[in-house]
Structure formats: C-alpha cells, structure tokens
C-alpha cells in the first residue's frame, strides 16, 4: 500500500506532512519507509500535548476546552494548522486514545479522529478499535487506517 501511495505522490509531484498525537510518529515512519520518500515527505510533527497543538498548529483553546483533543474539531484544526505552517499539498492529523488507560464512555480507548486536508478538499474520519487492543497494535492499526483512507483519497478525483 505504501508503495502505491508513494507512486501517486511522486507522479503528481505532491508533498505530504503529518501532525500526530496518538500515533506518535508512526505514520511519519511508515511514509518514510519508502525509498525516495524525501521527494514527497515535507515535514512531520508529533504534537502530543494540547500546548503543542495550540502553539505549533494554532488549535484554538476554545476547541480544546469545548470538544477536547480527541475530537473531529481538533483533528480538523490540527490538519488545517499544519497546512498553514508547512504549505504541504496534503496534511494529515491523528488524535486519539491508544490506551490502555484513559478514555471515557463518550471517548473510549481505541477512538481516533484523523483529517486529510488539502487546499481544495478535506475529510475527517473516525476509527474505533476494540479497547482491549494492545497499545502498540492500536497505534499500528490507527496508522494503517489512515494510510488506507489516504490511498482512497488520492484515487478520488
């Protein structure tokens, strides 16, 4: 899958940037696993804390207070802020709860929001995994779900 994503990015001359919370840089790592990725990987951040989300990406304090870091709203603002900060063609955010602790009834362990943002269109989607999934496996599955969505996004006109 990564090779197909890389091929599309290279053929179209697109750059990509990520800002990750719950995936902790794993998405960035997967993007750079492909030889030649320096031609399309622009810049990647791990913005784990709310302070980083606010200071680096411009996520509004009101968003963090009213919706929380694990929300569609925060995910969108992270990706939009990344676009403003980097100018990359495609900006991707991840924010969620990888567990095993944390979470609530409304926002359980295994919940992730991700946004794929471009100048012309964006999608924000939710991934919900079983809460008893081991943390490392949870991060792997979160990253895989983003890459699958990215491939569909790239193939959709």
N, C-alpha and C positions, 0 to 999 in steps of 0.2 A: 504494500500500500504506500509506504513512504517513497519508494522509487517512482511510483505513478504520480504522486503529489509533486515530487521534485521535478519530474519531467515537464509537467504542466507549468509549474512556476518558471522554469528555465526557458521553455518555449515561448512563454508570454512576456518574459523579462520582468516578472513581478518580484517584489520584495515582501518579506513577511517579518513580523515582530510579535513577540508574546509578552504578556504580563500574567504571571502565575501566582496563585496563592496555594490552593490545596494540592496542586501537582508539583509544587516546589522545584521547578526547573526541569522536570521530567519531559514535558512537551518540547521544550527547547533542546534537550538532549536528543530526543528522537528526530527532530528536524535536522540536527547537525550530524546524525549518524550516516547520512548520505554523502558520499564523496562529491565534492564540488558545491556543497551547501553554502559556502561563503559567497557564492554568486546570488543567493536569494535570501539568506538569513540576515536581517538588518540589525536588530537589537533585541535583546531579551532581558526582562526584569523578573525578579521574584519579589513581589510586593505582598509579603505575608501579613504585615501588621496594618491596622487601619491607618496609622500615621503615614506609612509608606504609600498606601492607596491615595491618601489625601495629598501629601506633599509632592509625590512624583507624578501622579496621574491626574490630580485635580478632582478626585471623587469628592463630592460635596459632603460636608459634615452632616447636613440635614439628611442626606441619603443614608449615611451610615447609622445615624440615630433613629430614623424612622423605619428603615427597611432592614438594616443590618448589612454586614459584609457579605453574608451568604444570601444574595437576592438577585433577581433579574435586573433590578435597577442599578445595583452596584456593579454587576458584571458589565452592563452596557456602558456605564460611565468609565469603568476601567479601560475598556477597549477604545472608546472614543478619546479618552485622555491619552492613551498610548499613540493613537493616530496623530493627535495634535503635537505630541512630544517628539515623534520619530518621523512622521511623514511616510511610513512604510505603506505599501499598497494594500496589504492585508494585515490587520491587527487582531490578535486573539487574546481573550482573557479567560481565566479559570478562577472560580472561587467556590469553596465548598467545605464539607466536613468529612475528613478522611478517617476520623476516629482513632482508636476505639472509644475514646471518651469524648464528651461534648455532645452537642445535639440536643434537640427537644422534640416534643410531639409535632410541632409545626415545621421544624427544620431538623430532621433526624440525621444521624450518622449515615453517610452514603449519598447525601444530597450534594449535587454540584450544579452550578449555573456557568455557562460559557457563552461568550459572544464572539462571533466572527464579524468584523467590521471593515468596510471599505468606504471610500468616498461616496459611492453610489447606492450601496445597499448593506444591510446587516441582518443577522439573525441572532437571536438569543434563545438558547435551549436549556432544558433541564435534563439532568441524568440522575436517576435514583437507583442505587445499588443496594443489595441486602446489607443491613447494618452489621451483620456478623462477619463480613468480608474482612480479611486481614488488611491492615493499613497499607502495606507495600502493594498488595494485589489491587486494593482500592485505587491507589494512585495510577497503577498501570492501566486499569480499566477506564478510569477517568480520561487519561491521555488518549487511549485507543478510541474512545467515543468521540473525542474532539477531532482526531485525525479522520475518522470515518465521515463526520459531518463536513469537515474541510474538503474532502475529496468530492462529496456530493455538491457542495457549494461551488467548487471550481468547475464542475461539469455542467452546472446550471447556468444558462445564459442570463 
